């Protein structure tokens, strides 16, 4: 079985109407599920979302994390 993403990768929702309700900020893949689902954690938040992997693509830009 192959997965579109690996654990720890940063992803963002694809452009389109069907992805309008998804958070637009980059998210980290924290779990891989069967049947094409992944669990993501939007960066800067404490919650996780179960989403379809085909609604997401890899984030190709650099992420800068601020120290608190």
VMD Tcl script that builds the backbone (N, CA, C; Angstrom):
set m [mol new atoms 204]
animate dup $m
set s [atomselect $m all]
$s set {name element resname resid chain x y z} {
  {N N UNK 1 A 0.849 -1.171 0.000}
  {CA C UNK 1 A 0.000 0.000 0.000}
  {C C UNK 1 A 0.894 1.233 0.000}
  {N N UNK 2 A 0.558 2.183 -0.827}
  {CA C UNK 2 A 1.351 3.413 -0.842}
  {C C UNK 2 A 0.476 4.594 -0.430}
  {N N UNK 3 A 1.128 5.559 0.163}
  {CA C UNK 3 A 0.438 6.759 0.623}
  {C C UNK 3 A 0.965 7.954 -0.148}
  {N N UNK 4 A 0.147 8.948 -0.307}
  {CA C UNK 4 A 0.530 10.160 -1.028}
  {C C UNK 4 A 1.536 10.984 -0.229}
  {N N UNK 5 A 1.408 10.991 1.094}
  {CA C UNK 5 A 2.269 11.787 1.965}
  {C C UNK 5 A 2.960 10.886 2.982}
  {N N UNK 6 A 3.992 11.438 3.608}
  {CA C UNK 6 A 4.684 10.747 4.696}
  {C C UNK 6 A 4.430 11.511 5.991}
  {N N UNK 7 A 4.610 10.844 7.110}
  {CA C UNK 7 A 4.456 11.495 8.413}
  {C C UNK 7 A 5.446 12.649 8.521}
  {N N UNK 8 A 4.982 13.777 9.054}
  {CA C UNK 8 A 5.841 14.936 9.257}
  {C C UNK 8 A 5.890 15.897 8.090}
  {N N UNK 9 A 5.358 15.528 6.936}
  {CA C UNK 9 A 5.361 16.440 5.800}
  {C C UNK 9 A 4.387 17.592 6.039}
  {N N UNK 10 A 4.697 18.724 5.437}
  {CA C UNK 10 A 3.828 19.901 5.525}
  {C C UNK 10 A 2.978 19.953 4.264}
  {N N UNK 11 A 1.661 20.092 4.448}
  {CA C UNK 11 A 0.716 20.093 3.336}
  {C C UNK 11 A -0.218 21.302 3.446}
  {N N UNK 12 A -0.837 21.655 2.321}
  {CA C UNK 12 A -1.850 22.714 2.276}
  {C C UNK 12 A -3.001 22.218 1.406}
  {N N UNK 13 A -4.220 22.731 1.627}
  {CA C UNK 13 A -5.344 22.319 0.788}
  {C C UNK 13 A -5.165 22.834 -0.638}
  {N N UNK 14 A -5.636 22.050 -1.588}
  {CA C UNK 14 A -5.618 22.473 -2.986}
  {C C UNK 14 A -6.641 23.582 -3.187}
  {N N UNK 15 A -6.466 24.330 -4.218}
  {CA C UNK 15 A -7.424 25.385 -4.546}
  {C C UNK 15 A -8.680 24.748 -5.120}
  {N N UNK 16 A -9.820 25.295 -4.775}
  {CA C UNK 16 A -11.075 24.785 -5.312}
  {C C UNK 16 A -12.212 24.963 -4.333}
  {N N UNK 17 A -13.424 24.899 -4.856}
  {CA C UNK 17 A -14.607 25.094 -4.020}
  {C C UNK 17 A -14.771 23.999 -2.977}
  {N N UNK 18 A -14.448 22.748 -3.337}
  {CA C UNK 18 A -14.652 21.646 -2.400}
  {C C UNK 18 A -13.691 21.710 -1.217}
  {N N UNK 19 A -12.650 22.531 -1.285}
  {CA C UNK 19 A -11.680 22.666 -0.186}
  {C C UNK 19 A -11.843 23.990 0.568}
  {N N UNK 20 A -12.885 24.725 0.310}
  {CA C UNK 20 A -13.077 26.050 0.896}
  {C C UNK 20 A -13.230 26.003 2.416}
  {N N UNK 21 A -13.787 24.917 2.958}
  {CA C UNK 21 A -14.011 24.852 4.401}
  {C C UNK 21 A -12.783 24.365 5.171}
  {N N UNK 22 A -11.746 23.940 4.477}
  {CA C UNK 22 A -10.517 23.481 5.134}
  {C C UNK 22 A -9.657 24.672 5.541}
  {N N UNK 23 A -8.901 24.562 6.640}
  {CA C UNK 23 A -8.028 25.675 7.048}
  {C C UNK 23 A -6.955 25.910 5.983}
  {N N UNK 24 A -6.702 27.167 5.652}
  {CA C UNK 24 A -5.796 27.487 4.552}
  {C C UNK 24 A -4.328 27.501 4.952}
  {N N UNK 25 A -4.043 27.502 6.265}
  {CA C UNK 25 A -2.644 27.529 6.678}
  {C C UNK 25 A -2.000 26.150 6.482}
  {N N UNK 26 A -0.679 26.117 6.370}
  {CA C UNK 26 A 0.014 24.833 6.241}
  {C C UNK 26 A -0.255 23.941 7.452}
  {N N UNK 27 A -0.294 22.643 7.199}
  {CA C UNK 27 A -0.571 21.659 8.245}
  {C C UNK 27 A 0.457 20.547 8.174}
  {N N UNK 28 A 0.726 19.937 9.329}
  {CA C UNK 28 A 1.674 18.830 9.409}
  {C C UNK 28 A 0.906 17.515 9.422}
  {N N UNK 29 A 1.353 16.546 8.627}
  {CA C UNK 29 A 0.731 15.225 8.601}
  {C C UNK 29 A 1.174 14.479 9.856}
  {N N UNK 30 A 0.209 14.091 10.699}
  {CA C UNK 30 A 0.538 13.413 11.958}
  {C C UNK 30 A 0.077 11.960 11.986}
  {N N UNK 31 A -0.763 11.542 11.038}
  {CA C UNK 31 A -1.196 10.145 10.978}
  {C C UNK 31 A -1.698 9.824 9.579}
  {N N UNK 32 A -1.484 8.573 9.176}
  {CA C UNK 32 A -1.975 8.072 7.896}
  {C C UNK 32 A -3.098 7.087 8.189}
  {N N UNK 33 A -4.206 7.227 7.495}
  {CA C UNK 33 A -5.352 6.361 7.698}
  {C C UNK 33 A -5.631 5.577 6.419}
  {N N UNK 34 A -6.406 4.534 6.516}
  {CA C UNK 34 A -6.807 3.764 5.352}
  {C C UNK 34 A -7.867 4.505 4.553}
  {N N UNK 35 A -8.078 4.061 3.341}
  {CA C UNK 35 A -9.109 4.592 2.446}
  {C C UNK 35 A -8.878 6.047 2.043}
  {N N UNK 36 A -7.595 6.489 2.018}
  {CA C UNK 36 A -7.275 7.807 1.491}
  {C C UNK 36 A -7.444 8.962 2.456}
  {N N UNK 37 A -7.413 8.706 3.746}
  {CA C UNK 37 A -7.531 9.769 4.739}
  {C C UNK 37 A -6.196 10.000 5.443}
  {N N UNK 38 A -5.985 11.226 5.901}
  {CA C UNK 38 A -4.824 11.574 6.718}
  {C C UNK 38 A -5.303 12.437 7.876}
  {N N UNK 39 A -4.531 12.462 8.947}
  {CA C UNK 39 A -4.802 13.348 10.079}
  {C C UNK 39 A -3.752 14.451 10.013}
  {N N UNK 40 A -4.227 15.712 9.998}
  {CA C UNK 40 A -3.309 16.849 9.924}
  {C C UNK 40 A -3.475 17.730 11.151}
  {N N UNK 41 A -2.396 18.422 11.491}
  {CA C UNK 41 A -2.381 19.371 12.598}
  {C C UNK 41 A -2.001 20.725 12.013}
  {N N UNK 42 A -2.986 21.649 11.829}
  {CA C UNK 42 A -2.646 22.970 11.313}
  {C C UNK 42 A -1.596 23.632 12.201}
  {N N UNK 43 A -0.534 24.163 11.580}
  {CA C UNK 43 A 0.556 24.768 12.336}
  {C C UNK 43 A 0.053 25.941 13.170}
  {N N UNK 44 A 0.512 26.030 14.404}
  {CA C UNK 44 A 0.108 27.092 15.308}
  {C C UNK 44 A -1.169 26.804 16.068}
  {N N UNK 45 A -1.709 25.595 15.923}
  {CA C UNK 45 A -2.929 25.220 16.637}
  {C C UNK 45 A -2.694 23.943 17.425}
  {N N UNK 46 A -3.650 23.591 18.265}
  {CA C UNK 46 A -3.544 22.363 19.051}
  {C C UNK 46 A -4.525 21.292 18.578}
  {N N UNK 47 A -5.360 21.576 17.599}
  {CA C UNK 47 A -6.344 20.595 17.170}
  {C C UNK 47 A -5.868 19.837 15.930}
  {N N UNK 48 A -6.512 18.690 15.669}
  {CA C UNK 48 A -6.197 17.834 14.533}
  {C C UNK 48 A -7.452 17.609 13.711}
  {N N UNK 49 A -7.259 17.404 12.420}
  {CA C UNK 49 A -8.377 17.189 11.507}
  {C C UNK 49 A -8.174 15.906 10.718}
  {N N UNK 50 A -9.236 15.159 10.499}
  {CA C UNK 50 A -9.220 14.003 9.627}
  {C C UNK 50 A -9.720 14.478 8.270}
  {N N UNK 51 A -8.873 14.394 7.244}
  {CA C UNK 51 A -9.215 14.916 5.924}
  {C C UNK 51 A -8.847 13.898 4.845}
  {N N UNK 52 A -9.401 14.088 3.647}
  {CA C UNK 52 A -9.052 13.236 2.510}
  {C C UNK 52 A -7.733 13.711 1.929}
  {N N UNK 53 A -6.839 12.764 1.674}
  {CA C UNK 53 A -5.512 13.139 1.192}
  {C C UNK 53 A -5.552 13.747 -0.206}
  {N N UNK 54 A -6.554 13.420 -1.032}
  {CA C UNK 54 A -6.587 13.977 -2.380}
  {C C UNK 54 A -6.981 15.461 -2.387}
  {N N UNK 55 A -7.424 15.999 -1.240}
  {CA C UNK 55 A -7.741 17.428 -1.132}
  {C C UNK 55 A -6.504 18.260 -0.784}
  {N N UNK 56 A -5.361 17.604 -0.555}
  {CA C UNK 56 A -4.150 18.293 -0.107}
  {C C UNK 56 A -3.000 18.087 -1.079}
  {N N UNK 57 A -2.045 19.012 -1.026}
  {CA C UNK 57 A -0.809 18.914 -1.795}
  {C C UNK 57 A 0.351 19.315 -0.895}
  {N N UNK 58 A 1.566 18.936 -1.277}
  {CA C UNK 58 A 2.758 19.280 -0.485}
  {C C UNK 58 A 2.986 20.782 -0.500}
  {N N UNK 59 A 3.417 21.301 0.636}
  {CA C UNK 59 A 3.761 22.718 0.769}
  {C C UNK 59 A 5.223 22.859 0.384}
  {N N UNK 60 A 5.506 23.625 -0.661}
  {CA C UNK 60 A 6.854 23.707 -1.215}
  {C C UNK 60 A 7.661 24.893 -0.689}
  {N N UNK 61 A 7.047 25.775 0.061}
  {CA C UNK 61 A 7.752 26.960 0.555}
  {C C UNK 61 A 8.430 26.668 1.892}
  {N N UNK 62 A 9.281 27.577 2.330}
  {CA C UNK 62 A 9.983 27.422 3.595}
  {C C UNK 62 A 9.100 27.874 4.754}
  {N N UNK 63 A 9.172 27.129 5.866}
  {CA C UNK 63 A 8.410 27.468 7.074}
  {C C UNK 63 A 9.383 28.031 8.094}
  {N N UNK 64 A 9.042 29.182 8.645}
  {CA C UNK 64 A 9.866 29.797 9.688}
  {C C UNK 64 A 9.067 29.754 10.980}
  {N N UNK 65 A 9.615 29.065 11.989}
  {CA C UNK 65 A 8.946 28.974 13.279}
  {C C UNK 65 A 9.558 30.003 14.224}
  {N N UNK 66 A 8.714 30.744 14.909}
  {CA C UNK 66 A 9.162 31.764 15.850}
  {C C UNK 66 A 9.319 31.169 17.232}
  {N N UNK 67 A 10.380 31.546 17.914}
  {CA C UNK 67 A 10.557 31.121 19.303}
  {C C UNK 67 A 9.746 32.024 20.216}
  {N N UNK 68 A 9.128 31.435 21.225}
  {CA C UNK 68 A 8.304 32.234 22.165}
  {C C UNK 68 A 9.078 32.547 23.406}
}
mol reanalyze $m
mol bondsrecalc $m
mol representation Tube
mol addrep $m
